[in-house]
Amino acid sequence: MRKEDTFILSIDEGTSSAKAFIFDSNACIRGMGQESFHQYYPHPGWVEHDPEEIWQAEQKAILSACNSAGITTRELCCIGVTNQRETCVLWEKDTGKPLYPAITWQDRRTANLIEQLDQETKKYIQQTTGLIPDAYFSGPKIKWILDTFPDLRRKTMHGTVLFGTMDTYLIYKLTEGQLHITDVTNAARTMLFNIHTCSWDSDLLTLFNIPENVLPEVKTCTEVYGTTKHSLFQKEVMISGCIGDQQAALYGQGCFHPGMVKNTYGTGNFILMNTGTQIIKSKNLLTTIACSKDQKITYALEGSIFVSGALIEWLINLGLITDMQSLATQAKKTTSNDGVYLVPAFVGLGAPYWNPYARGTILGITRGTTKEILIRAALESIVYSCEDVFVEMKKDSQININEIRVDGGGASNDFLLQLQADISQVSLLRPQSIESTARGAAFLAGLAVEYYDHETHLSELIQNDATFSPMITKEQKTLLYNGWKNAIDETIHWAAKTKEIMKSTKED
């Protein structure tokens, strides 16, 4: 069968929905399917998913994608998988049955566990993994499950329990249990993986009391891992690409060279800078693996902002807006935030503050504060949060950011991107297709089987839709941004006081 007559299936498992895309040889989307699944909040700060529900949703999305493309699974050449990264799943090796709900990357239940680590241990974790110790990552979540359920820990001794991030779980299901693997980008987000040696770190496994036999085998991002065995497919299809969602977006945006930056506007905002083969140490950002290809590791600096699209959902739940477009429409009704700042620390603050105890705050409101001003303050908070990361990124890398490539659902909003260009004082490039995450997974899967030729070819396949350039002065930007920094200071101060009160109440 000619390459022109075959297609790549890109599985994009996100935080709120399971998606699947069909890509052709020109990297154009020929079909897509999307199925939402539930978020569960059993306790304050806890966020869970049902792994089986996600698997069922992904199967439906795959079939929908094929149907919308007008093809059958027989016409698939290969499969690339990308996923929400730090979400943790434990399941039975023989049956694939989840042993506990998936604990998502947003979950904060292990904050106390991280806080109890001494400074030397935290320093070792950051030096070894490139990660700032935080409840965000999946290693502490595994420990929490095994400590909470001793019977489950005993089962790990018999080799009957498997761990994985969502990529590992989906590949296990696609191959009916024949593959228990992950790639280096997902492994690097567990807080158990040595990014220098590219292997599980025995000292960290001992620290968190996690047996190595539950962990998946670590692979590169682009190689033939195996083939599908599930009845969903009419033939065995090669699985040849695997990468965490934010690294997939970096690759899908064509950020192949050091200094190139992408910003994804999704449930959260995730900003990555390609740093090439250089591991750049940072106090407040994450050093992570961007990609592994042809026996070469590419690294990145990353800033993770926990609440972005989730802020829009909150405004919808309050009845202030109906969707993303109405957000911009309402925000445009006022030309200023009128001194009002909203800090969306609903699940703590991510980069560059890393404060799990911070909570959402609104400052500067008066009797004259309107709904439109509040909505504008919410929209601006996304932009300011991103600028915090850009500032840190430039300082650590000593690289000036000349342009930012944007994607994700929020990138469809022109008003938001213009605000970002104004505050960051740099041009933003939006591709014709903002599904960069799925495109990155497709690129890597295609390279492994020579469906695509090389990175220069891939760069030529990415077409830009629009460019947004700054329209306010640096002085205006500084005035607005200083107000945001004051709001952040007040939020962190409030969090510290609240923590003290809670501590004294427990002691009493």
HUWOKA-V948699 format. One record per pair of residues at least 24 apart in sequence whose C-alpha atoms are under 8 Angstrom apart, sorted by the first residue. I is the first residue (numbers start at 0). GAP is how many residues later the second one is. Records with the same first field share a line. If there is no record, write none. Layout:
I: GAP  GAP
This chain:
2: 448
4: 70
5: 69  70  71
6: 68  69  70  71
7: 68  69  70  71  72  434  437  438
8: 53  67  68  69  70  71  433
9: 69  70  71  72  428  429  431  432
10: 47  51  68  69  70  71  427  430
11: 69  70  71  233  425  426
12: 45  68  69  70  71  153
13: 69  70  231
14: 69  252
16: 37  40
17: 36  39  40  43
18: 39  42  43
19: 38  41  42  45  418
20: 41  44  417
21: 43  44  47
22: 416  419
24: 426  427
25: 435
26: 412  416  434  435
29: 38  39
30: 34  35  36  37  38  39
31: 29  30  32  33  34  36  37
32: 27  28  29  30  31  32  35
33: 24  26  27  30
34: 25  26
44: 62  63  64  302
45: 57  60  61  62  63
46: 56  57  59  60  61
47: 53  54  55  56  59
48: 52  53  54  55
49: 51  52
50: 38  47  50  51
51: 45  46
54: 115  118
58: 173
71: 162
72: 160  161  162
73: 159  160  161
75: 161
76: 160  161
77: 159  160  161  162  367  368  371
78: 158  159  160  161  162  363  366
79: 159  160  161  162  361  362  364  365
80: 86  158  160  161  162  360
81: 85  160  161  162  163  166  355  356  359
82: 83  84  160  161  162
83: 81  82  160  161
84: 80  81  101  104  159  160
85: 50  51  52  79  100  103  104
86: 50  51  78  79
87: 50  53  54  75  76  77  78
88: 74  75  76  77  80
89: 52  71  72  73  74
90: 70  71  72
91: 68  69  70
92: 66  67  68  69  84
93: 66  83
95: 76  77  81
99: 45
102: 38
104: 31  32  33
105: 30  200  241
106: 28  29  240
107: 27  28  239  248
108: 26
109: 25  30  31  34
110: 24  245
112: 27
113: 26
124: 66  79
127: 65  66  67  68
128: 59  62  63  64  65  66  67  158  159
129: 65  151  156  157  158
130: 58  60  154  155  156  157
131: 151  152  153  154
132: 58
133: 220
134: 221
136: 52  53  54
137: 27  51  52  53
138: 51  52  53  69
139: 51  68
141: 68
142: 65  66  67
155: 55  57  58
156: 54
158: 54  55
160: 53
161: 51  52  53  54
162: 51  52  53
163: 51  52
166: 75  76  77
167: 48
172: 57
173: 54  55  56
174: 51  52  53  54  55
175: 52  53  54
178: 46  47
179: 36  37
180: 35  36  37  38
181: 34  35  36  37  60
182: 35  36  37  38  59  60
183: 34  35  36  37  59  105  107  108
184: 36  58  59  62  103  104  105  106  107
185: 57  58
186: 31
187: 100  101
188: 99
194: 93  94
219: 71  72  73  75
220: 70  71  72  223
221: 70  71  222  223  225  226
222: 222  225  226
223: 224  225
238: 206
239: 204  205  206  208  209
240: 200  201  203  204  205  207
241: 199  202  203
242: 48  198
244: 192
245: 24  26  191
246: 25  43  44  190
247: 188  189  190  191  192  193
248: 158  187  188  189  190  191
249: 24  40  186  187  190
250: 185  186  189
251: 184  185  186  187  188  189  191
252: 152  178  183  187  209
253: 201  204  205  208
255: 199
258: 140  141  142
259: 141  143  144
260: 140  142  143  144
261: 142  143  144  145
262: 141  142  143  144
263: 142  143  144  147
264: 43  44  141  142  143  144  145  146
265: 42  43  142  143  144
266: 39  40  41  42  43
267: 36  37  38  39  40  41  42
268: 35  36  37  38  39  113  117
269: 32  33  34  35
270: 31  32  33  115  118
271: 28  29  30  31
272: 27  28  29  120
273: 24  25  26  27
274: 24  25  26  122
275: 24
279: 116  117
280: 115
281: 114
283: 67  68  69  70  108
284: 66  67  104  107  108
300: 92
302: 47  48  49  86
303: 46  47
304: 44  45  46  80  81
305: 39  41  42  43  44
306: 37  38  39  40
307: 74
308: 101
310: 33  67
314: 60
319: 51  55
323: 86  89
324: 88
326: 48  52
327: 48  85  87  88
329: 42  45  46
330: 41  42  44  45  48
331: 44
332: 39
333: 38  39  42
335: 37  40
336: 36  37  39  40
337: 31  35
338: 25  26  144
339: 24  25  33  34  37
340: 36  37  40  142  143  146
341: 32  35  36  39  145
342: 35  38  144  145  148
343: 34  37
350: 37  38
351: 36  37  40
354: 137
356: 138  139  142
357: 133  134  136  137  138
358: 132  136
359: 131
360: 130
362: 124
378: 37
379: 36  39
380: 103
382: 33  36  37  40
383: 36  39  97  100
386: 33  36  37
389: 34
400: 25
401: 24  25
402: 24  25  26
403: 24  25
404: 24  25  26
405: 24  25  28
406: 24  27  28  29
407: 26  27  28
408: 25
416: 51
417: 50  51  52  53
420: 47  48  49  50
421: 47  48  49  50  51  55
422: 47  54  58
423: 46
424: 44  45  49
425: 43  44
426: 40  41  42  43
427: 39  40  41
428: 35  36  37  38  39
429: 34  35  36  37
430: 31  32  33  34  35
431: 30  31  32  33  34
432: 32
